[in-house]
Amino acid sequence: MLTKPSQEPCEVSGCHAYNALLRRLDANDARVFRDATRTKKFPVGRTLFSQGETCEQLYFIESGLVGLRRSDENGNSALLRLCRAGESLGYRAITAGAAHQNTAEVLASSQVMIVSKSVLRWLAHRNTEFSGGFLGFALNALNQTEAICAELLTARLKDRLLSLLAMFDERVVGSESSQRFEIELPIQRKDLADLLGTNPASLSRTIARLHKDGDVRFNGRRVLVLKPEALKKEASRFWVQS
């Protein structure tokens, strides 16, 4: 059945996806949703869930960075996507009643809110507006996938790399300073290549070009940003959208 929106303050977290679902509930159901939510901190290297596991929970990222990785039957794997604060994970498997298609790896220390599948289904049965929120998550994911495809087809590899680097440090979009700073990459170069839709050799040539242009300087996983304005120019692309 449809319910009236809650009259209580509902912006209770820094996660946009969590608040989007909470706003669809009346006061009583919103209280149930909040009471059923537990918050957990995950260190780098931990997994939220693994490919092939039954989905029992929905995850809301409050802070940190999580990567979605998929492996094939031969053990080869690729990093498909980066998930930032404000996003949710697990909704597709819950909606479809299927196992997780990817493994969710914690790339930067993350604080995650977790709600069990049983509570979500109970609330969705009571409130069609709430269940419609999962459709919204799916549409947002589809829009991002289309943006990625367009980016891979139209943008230069150099610009795509700068745009991706902008995702790893909030100083790129949160400061007007033009002073150089350093980014610690949480992933290997192979993973960078996977995300950019290229191969390691092409990525290495692009990195060499950035060195020559004086935009950034790579030293292993450390990236010295010499021209912050070069990253800020690309920061409006899909990589840094919440």
N, C-alpha and C positions, 0 to 999 in steps of 0.2 A: 504494500500500500504506500501511497505517497504521504510524506510527512512535512510539517512546516519546518522551516529552517530554525536552528537553535538560536535562542535569544542570548546565550552566554557567549563570552569572548571565545573565539575558536582558533585564533592564531596562536597555537601553543608550542610550536616548534619552528626550527629554521628550515624545515623540509617542505617545499611547496606542494609536493605530491600528497603528503600526509594531511596538510591543511585543506587541500582540495577535496579529499574524501570527508574530512570532518565537517566541512561546511554543508554537506548534503544531508546531515543528520539532525534530528530534533534534539532537544536538551537531554532527554533520557538516554537515547541511543548514543549520543556523543559522549556521554559519561561512561557508558559501557565500552565504547571504543577506546577512550583514553585509559580506562582502568585495565583493559586487556593488553595495553602496549607496554612492552619492556624495552629498556634501553641497554645496549651492550657496546663496549668498546672492543675493537678488533685491531691487533697490532699488524704491522706489515708482514706479509707472507701467509697470513691465515686465509681461509676460504669461508665465504658465507654459505655456499652450497656447491655441490659438484655435479658435473654433467652425468645424466642418467639417474640421479637421485629423485625420489618422489618429493614433490613440492608440498611442504606442510606449513609454510609461513610466507608472509609478505614482508619485504624489507624496505625501509625508508632510510635513505642516507642523509644524516644530519650534517656530517662533516667528513672530510677525507676524500679518497679516490679509490674506486673499485674498477677492475678490468674484467671484461667478459671474454673468456677464452674457450675455443672449441677444438676438440681433438678428433682425429679420424681413427679408423680401426687399426692403422699401422703405428699409431702413437705420435703422428705428426700433429702439431697444434699451431693455432694462429690466434693472435689477439684481435678480436673483432671490434671492440668498442670500449670507450672509457665512460664511466658513470660518475657524476659529480654530486656534490651536496644538492639536495632538493629533489633527487630522482628516486624512483621506486624500482624494485626488482622482484621478480617472481609472479607478477600478475598474469602473465601469459600462461604459465604452467597451471596456475590455480583456475583460471577461466576455462582452459581446455581440459582440465583434469588429467594432465600429462606430466611426464617427468621433465626435469630441467634439461634444456638443450645445450646449456653452456655451464662452465665453471666460473664462479664469481671470486676473483682473487683480490685481496686487499693490497693495493699498491702504495697507499699512504695511510697512516694510522687513521682509523675511521670510527665515528660514533654512529651507530645504526639503531633505529627503532624497529621492533619486530612485533608482528601481530599474527596469531595463529589462524590457519585456514578455517577452522571450525567457527571461530568468532566472526570472521569475514562472511562466511556463507550464511550464518544466522542473521546478520545485519542486512545482507543482500536480499534475503527472503522477505524481510520485513519492509524493505525500502527499495523500490526500483530505481530511485534517484541515486542511491548509493551504488548499486550494481552498475549503473551507467557510468560511474567514474572510471571503471576498468576499461570501458570502451574509449574514454578520453585518453587514458594512458597509452592504449594501443595506437590511437590516431597520432598522438604526439611522437611516438616511436617511429611510425611510418613516415611522418613528415621529416624527421631527422634522417632516416635512411635515404629518402629522396634527396635531401640536401647533400648528404655524403656522396651519393652517386653523381649529382650534378657537379660537385666540387672536383671529384676525381676525373671527370670528363672535360672540364673546362679550365681549371686553374693550373698554373705552372707548379711543378713539384716544389720549387723554392718557396712559393707563396703558401702552399699547403703545409710545408714544414714549419714555417714561421707561425702560421695560424695554430698548428698543433702545439708548438712550444708555448704559445700564449696561454694554453689551458693549464699548464703545470705551475703557474705562479700568479696569485691574485694581484701582485704588484703591477702586472701588465695593464690591467683594466682599472685598478683601484687607486692609482696614483698619477699625478701630473708631472712627477719628477722625470728628468731626462738623464739622471745619473745611472751609470752602468750598475748591474747587479748580476748575481749568479743564481742559476737554477740547478737544482739537483734532480736529475731525471730518475723516476722510479722504475723505468723499464729499459730493456736492452735495445740495441740498434735494430735487431731483427724484428722486435715488436713495433718499433717506430715504422719500419718498412711495411709491416703488415697493415698498420692503421692508415698508412698513406697510399696503399695500393701499388707499391713499387717493390723493387728488389734491393738487397743490401748494396750491390755495386752502384746502382743509380743513386741511392741515398748517399753513399760516400762521395760521389762526384758533386752532388748538390751541397753537401757540407763543406767540401773544399771550395766551392764557389762562394758560399757565405763567408768563409774565412777570408777569401780574397777581397770580397766587397767590404769587409770590416763590419758586418752586421752582428754576427755572433762568433764565438770561438769555442769549439768542442774540445774537452779533455776528458776522455772516458765518458762517465755519466754526468760530468759537470759541464754546464754550458754558461759561459760568460757572455752576458748580453751587453754588447758594446753600444748598440743603437736601439734603446728601448722604443723609439718612435717606429722602428721597422716592425716590431711585434704588435704595437698598438694599432698600426694600420690594418693588420690582419685580424685583430681581436674581435671584430664584429661578425666573423664567419661562424659557421655552425659549431665549431669545436668548443666554443665558450658559452653556448647557450645553456640555460638551466632547464 
